[in-house]
């Protein structure tokens, strides 16, 4: 015989360990299973009650679900009550056994006992499936007009569940819902208002889902829907009901903390917020009662604060007037002075959301008139509480500090940017390190948008790097270098002097400061040799520096910031000290080598011979470094310094590495000039031009008019003709792939076959030899007269535009997709020729021949594919996805690298980005996570494009092309968006 429920609870509480508890539960579960198997009906309700207790403890109870069904079918009320309770707790709407209860629910809904009907309504409100909702909706509808308020309020909640599962039934029950609003029972009124709120939400979701998720058009359809139109007629009744609650005297049945039925007031305000959105007439009808609620509600109790919070939400959402919005902001300002951290958190969060939404409405509103004024009014009212918000940055609660930080970003404008930026920098010192990177990025955006002058901007960024240079992102460092390079010569001198001082005082931990400082010293090191001074403004200016100098100097005397001139040796020693620290990162050492090389050119006429020699020795110091990058920089920079000095540097084969003057100990003036140009100051970066180009590119992608990279119709976009002079470029990367020969084939605009030019090949005895050409063992080509030979079917991947080999030599193409026909040739001792090997002495030197015509489809004959191809993925609701396709492995054409680039053409960031890709069975894929799940607005200042790398392998290349099935999901302006698309625009035969 099984235990009673009371005895089971006592045994479980008496257990000392979890193992004892599990043993008790297992034993009792076995007893319950036995009772179920033996059909012990008189213990059925007790067993289900014990299963409910076990379910609360977290143990499996699925074996008792059918017992709940049997209890529900019982004619006795105690057993029905246990059965319905067990059904709501032990079952879920996904389980098929629930459909067995439909008939029992229908019978109980027609019961004369109100408590049995109430149990059935409560079960429908918790577990109704779409099928049950359609079957039982007429029975629930009958109880909406029941004379008993107990059943009416339960029927409202059950109907809300039915309409949520079957949104197409909303219009059939609108009139019945409208009639219930005149009920006198507060319990019925609360459930009716909740039902109306649910109906509006369900109707909006249903319209958006039917319209495919398009935000603008379906939103307009929702605001004109019959359901919303019918509910808008009830706004005066809702206003009257709310006003009666405010003027209602003390009622012990509904009073909570001295406020009459705060739950009903909150529900009415929520419904008014939905009805007043984008409706001027309804908003005007509710303005007076909203002002009454905001001014007459008592704030000493938490119930009053809840009503005021909901009132503020409603005021900010509807088309209210300026005075009402100012009143709402002042209420939130009073919340900030509350001792309760929960209320302060809610106030900060709401203020940030209201100001952000108001600013967005001001930018995107039609005409920009009314919405823009409202946004400005709310923001200007919030400025009066700026001191209180800033004080929240000193709160010990980290969540309060984070919300205050978010709000301060929205408070910044042209007038207070200096004061608020100083507060942000002060908070940057105290905040956790994992938050500093985000704060630095936010400060950069503020400085970029609201900076009053260039000097203040540069000074703020340098101060930020001094505080958080270790945690700031690379975009902050890049922006600082760009701002310094774009500034005047006077500001550059100030920046480089201050950066040198900051580097000298730093302990080497702020990598961002070291990167920017060492770059600036290398670029503008000659400015350090001159003294610098300036008079900062009396207020604002350079943050803490002005305050310190003002405290040291008399009030009447003008404050002057001065930097003395430095000796070249001192500058070199400071950078050397940074480089010699054992904690110095590799990236800083690389920049230091570049700095030394540029300082060697900057100090050419001002430093003594010992300093110049020291700089060159510091550059040569890493020629044997274990780091390939340091070794490469050291060797190349040493060669540049020697080229400026006019000293010829011999390579491993004894020839000059520049190939300028073979057989001579000096280099030509051309090489000297090229070396000096390489070490000259970096040209100024035009940010506006880059942003304009990005915007034009995004517009072209949206319109489907992406430019053809081979389009030769415009003289501005045409590639320059290759030079025919004897001397090649110093480090011409085209020589790696044989670019030192004749001009490369030029693609025609109409897409015909590519043809090699018939230009005359000239002998170049003094042609420069590319340093990197030795990677592929490519010898310097001689200059004999051209020999006409038949065209060969293969295409050398390293040939570039060079002439083909003569007919007697076998030209193998190990990457060809089709067999290559060759002429008979003498045996070379091996059936496979190594395309990377240098020619042996037994082989005759290759004689160049006339270039052959290249087929229009290189992939058809195994020729080279383009370096990268951009393929349009899709464009939907402001998100454009394009794939930059390339071949990472030249020896395996089946492998492809796809870089998905996400372009946001809306006026707000896209959040929660998630891209799913499906490929056919003959394609294998490896997908890396995106660089960020937030896509910023493309073309904005200091924005970094979001990308995602996908590696694919087409095992049936040449037979089947690459195809992608894409599913993207993201959140745009608070709306979840999902989109399916197919991408099949990859070049045939290449991908």
Secondary structure, 3 states (H helix, E strand, C coil): CCCCHHHHHHHHHHCCCHHHHHHHHHHHHHHHHHHHHCCCHHHHHHHHHHHHHHHHHCCCCHHHHHHHHHHHCCCCHHHHHHHHHHHHHHCCCCCHHHHHHHHHHHHHHCCCCHHHHHHHHHHHHHHCCHHHHHHHHHHHHHHHCCCCHHHHHHHHHHHHHHHHHCHHHHHHHHHHHHHHHHCCCHHHHHHHHHHHHHHHHHHHHHHHHHCCCCHHHHHHHHHCCHHHHHHHCCHHHHHHHHHHHHHCCCCCCCEECCEECHHHHHHHHHHHHHHHCCCHHHHHHHHHHHHHHHHHCCCCCHHHHHHHHHHHHHHHHCCCCHHHHHHHHHHHHHHHCCCCHHHHHHHHHHHHHHHHHHHHHHHHCCCCCHHHHHHHHHHHHHHCCHHHHHHHHHCCCHHHHHHHHHHHHHHCCCCCHHHHHHHHHHHHHHCCHHHHHHHHHHHHHHHHHHCCCHHHHHHHHHHHHHHHCCCCCHHHHHHHHHHHHHCCHHHHHHHHHHHHHHHHHCCCCCHHHHHHHHHHHHHHHHHHHCCEEECCCCCCCCCHHHHHHHHHCCCCCCCCEEECCCCHHHHHHHHHHHHHCCCCCHHHHHHHHHHHHHHHHHCCCCCCHHHHHHHHHHHHCCCCCCCHHHHHHHHHHHHHHHHHHCECCECCCCCECCCCCCCCCECCHHHHHHHHHHCCCCCCCCHHHHHHHHHHHHHHHHHCCCCCCCCCCCCCCCCCCCCCCCCCCCCCHHHHHCCCCCCCCECCCCCCCEECCCCCCCCCCCCCCCHHHHHHCCCCCCCCCCECCCCCCCCCCCCCCCCCCCCCCCCCCCCCCCCCCCCCCCCCCCCCCCCCCCCCCCCCCCCCECCCCECCCHHHHCCCCCCEEEEEEEEECCEEEEEEEECCCCCCCCEEEEEEEEEECCCCCEEEEEEEEEECCCEEEEECCCCCCCECCCCCCCCCCEEEEEEEEECCCCCCCCCEEEEEEEEECCEEEEEEEEECCCCCCCC
